[in-house]
Amino acid sequence: MDWYGVRCVFEWTTRDGRSYEERITLWQAASADEAIAVAEAEAETYAADNGTSYLGLAQSYRPGGTPGSGAEVFSLLRNSALEPNAYLDAFFDTGTERQQHH
């Protein structure tokens, strides 16, 4: 059994609008497909418990080894012609994120 990080995407809808959550969970499974199946089942429960919708997108990553402090649990490479600042603005710093700034 290996460890897998699985990212699932959720939609939160309120009277003020819509938000999307990318949530990464860690699973021990025999394969990436099994990790995704377990994560998606948990994602449906998470969505039902929190009044959100699971959007059906799950991506897995097998980091290898046993997780510990500082372990990488998810990684995704994306090809893009955008320059670094434009890439960050387009995907990670749109100004609408609900996060603390450091």
HELIX and SHEET records of a PDB file:
HELIX    1   1 ALA A   32  ASN A   50  1                                  19    
HELIX    2   2 PRO A   84  PHE A   91  1                                   8    
SHEET    1   A 3 GLY A  17  ALA A  29  0                                        
SHEET    2   A 3 ASP A   2  THR A  14 -1                                        
SHEET    3   A 3 SER A  53  TYR A  61 -1                                        
END                                                                             
